[in-house]
């Protein structure tokens, strides 16, 4: 059962408006209603019932939660966790989700972790990282939270910031506004193209490590390989990114270190940080 004690955040909303606040689809709200899977103070209520301070709203998740992800026992680096979200640090050279060839992915490891804490639900990642990129990945612990965070992602309310170690960089600040499209001649590669999708990256130089510039890159859009393509396009490929001209290294020096979003339960913007020390 999903459980919410009504406080000032949801006070005065009807049950229907409560679910709309999470941007749940009309179809799913309808199913919750007709299946009578929602309770207030242990009683079924009409969806026009106005929630009062201290009410206990519970949702029977049985029909809406399932786990078809094979658990894989492995260590998990947890950055933050509460009843609604799990934020973990993905290591380099790991997929976020299965691709049909391997079950050794972050999702499989999260699935095993859920088992250990008695949580029988699928690992719902809100966003992905490239295989070679390390850093923050956010998981929603319920379909309700997943709906809210997915809506935030689609509407540009989730802010993501990366660290990138590059071979060289001119100046201290640069805004890159170049469209990105798939390179039709090469598998799994993207390129700058006027026919591509809008992409904006804000780049700041924050220090040097062994005379290599360390950049902080905030992405305003979320295109595949965006940072890698953008930095390569201005002559600053990421060290270890052999697809886009970076110097060969045992790992690619790109790390998703900071994320900010509106917490679905408190409706307050929160920031989560996972720093990484680059050594080259």
N, C-alpha and C positions, 0 to 999 in steps of 0.2 A: 504494500500500500504506500502510495506517495502521500505525505502528510504535510499540511500547511496550517500553522496557527495564524489566524488573521490578525494583522497589526495595522498600523496607520497606512501602510503602503497599499493594501487592498481593501481597506475599510470602505463600505458603502457601495462597492461594485456588486453587480449581480453575478451569479455563478457563470453565466454566459460571458459577461464582460471580463471576468477573471481569466477565462481561457483565451479570450481575444487579446488580452494583455501579453500573453505568451506567443501570440501570432499563430495559434493553432488553426489548422484548416477547418472550414465550415463542415466538411465531411466528418472529420474526427470529432468535432464538438457534437455533431448530431449522433454519432455512434455512442459516445459517452452518455448522452442523454437517454437514448432509446434502450440502451443496454443496462441502464440504471447502475452505472459503475462509479457514481460520484455520491459521496455522503457528507453531510454536515452534522457534526455532533452525533454521529452513528445513525443518522436518518437520511433517507432519500429525500431530496428537495427538488421543487421545480427550478428550472434554470433562471427564472426571473426573481428568485429569492435574493434579497440584499444581504451581503455578508456583514456580520457584526463583529466588533472588537472581541477577540478571544475565541471566536468560532474555530472549530477544528474541521478543516476541509480535507477529506481523504479521497484518493482515487485508486480504484482497484485496477492495477496494471496488468493483470493476468492475460488479457486478450491482446495487449498491445506491446508486450515485451517478450523477446525471444533471443536466444544466443546461438547462432550457427557458426561461431568463430572457434576454431580448435585452440584450446588453451596450450600455451607453451611456457614451461617453467624457466624463468630467467629473472635476473635482477631488474628492478625498475627504479629509475631515479625520479622520485616524486618531488616536484617543485612546490605544489600546493594541492590541498584536497579539502573539500567540505561535503555536505550532504548532496550537493547539486553538481559539482564539477570536480574533475581530476585534471591536473596540469602536470605533465611529465617532460623530462629532458630526453629527447631522442638522440641516441649516439650517431656518429657518422656511419655511413655504409649500412644502412638499414631501411627497409621499406616501411611506410606507415601501415599499409594494409596489404593483404595477400594479392598476388598477381596471377595465381593459378600455377605457379612454379614452386613456391615455397610457403611454408606456414611459419617460418621464423621472421615474424614482423612485429612491429610495435603493438598492433591490435591484438595479436595472439598473446603477447606478454601481458597486456592489460586484461585480457580475458582471464588469464590464469590468476592475476592479482584479484580480480573481482571474485573469483571462486574462493580465494583464501579469506576474504572478508564477508562471505555469505551473500554476495550480490549476484543474482542470476539474471543478467541482462547483457545485451550486446554492447561491445565497445563502440561508441559513436564519436568518432573524431570530427571536429568542427572544421578543420582545415588540414592541409597536408604540407609536408616538406619533401624536397628532393632526396633521393637515396643518399647522396653525399653530404647533405646539409644536416647539421646538428641543431638541437635547440628545442624550444617550447612547442608542444603540441597540446591542444585543449580537447578534453573529452567531456561530453554531457552525460550525466548519469541517468537521465530519463528522457522519454520522448518529448516531454513538456519543455525541458530545458534545451534540448536539441533544437526544437522548433524556434525558440526565442533567439538562441545564439546564431543559428543559420540565417535568420532574418537580419540580424545585426550585420553579419558578414556580407550578405547580399546588398545591404544598404550603406556600406562603407562606415559603419559605426565601430568596427573592430580595428584598432591601430596596431600595426606590427612593425617592429624595428629590429634590424640585424646588425651584426658586426662582420666586417669583411676585411681581410688582410690582403693587400694588393701589391703589385710590383712597383708601381709608381702612381702618383696622383698630383695634378697641378692645382695649386690653390688650396683653400681651406673649406670651400662650400661650393656646391653645384646642384642645380635642379635639372634633372634629365627628363624631358618630356618628348619621348619618341615612341611611336606606335610599334607594336610587336606582332609578328605573324609567324606561323610555322614555316620552316624551311622545307619546301616540298621535295628537295633533292637529297635530303639527309634525314634519316630516322632520328627522332627524339632531339631535334635541334631547332632553335628558333632564331629569328633575325629581325633587325630593324626594317620596317616596311611601311610605306605610306598607306598600304591597303590593310594594315594590321589593326589591332585593337588598341585603344588609348592606354598609355602606361606612363605613370609619373613616379619618379624616385627622387627623394631629397637626400643628398649626400653631404656629410660633414667629416672632415678629418679631425680625429680626436687625439692621436698620438702616433709615435713611430716605435716599432719593435724591430730591433736590429736593422735600422734604416729602412724598414718597410712600412708604408703608411697603413694605419689601422683606421678604417672608416666606419662611421655609424650611418646606416642607410634605412630611412623610413619610407615604406612603400605606400603610396596613396591608392594605387590599384593593386590587384593581385593576379598578374599574368604569369603563366608558366615560364620559369627560368628568367623572370623579369630582372632581378638584380644582376645575374650573371651576364645577360645580354646587354643591359644598359652600361655596366662598368666596362665591358669589353669594347663597346662602341665608342667610348671616350679614351681608349688607350690604357685602361686600368683593369685588365683581367684579374680575377681572383687567383691567388696562388693555389695550385692544385686543381684548377678547373681546366683540364686538358681539352675539353670540348670547345671552349671559347678562348683558347690561346694562353691560358695561365701556365706559370712555371710548374713543371712536374714536381709533385710532392706526395708523401704517403697519405695525405688527406687534403680535402678541399677546405680552405679556411673561410667558411661562411657559417655563421651561427645565428639562429633566431633567438635573441636574448631578452626581448621585452614585448609584452602584449598588454593591451588595455581594452576593456569592454565594460558594458553596463551589466552588473550582476543581475541575473533574472529574478532572484528572490528579493533583494534589497532595492533594486533599481538604482543603485549608486555605482558610478563608474569606479572601477578598481584597476590597479596596475600590478602586473606580476613580472618579476625579473629573474633571469637565470644567466648569470655572467659566465664567461669562459675565458681562460687565460691561453692565448695563442703562443706557441713556442715553435720557432722555425730556425 
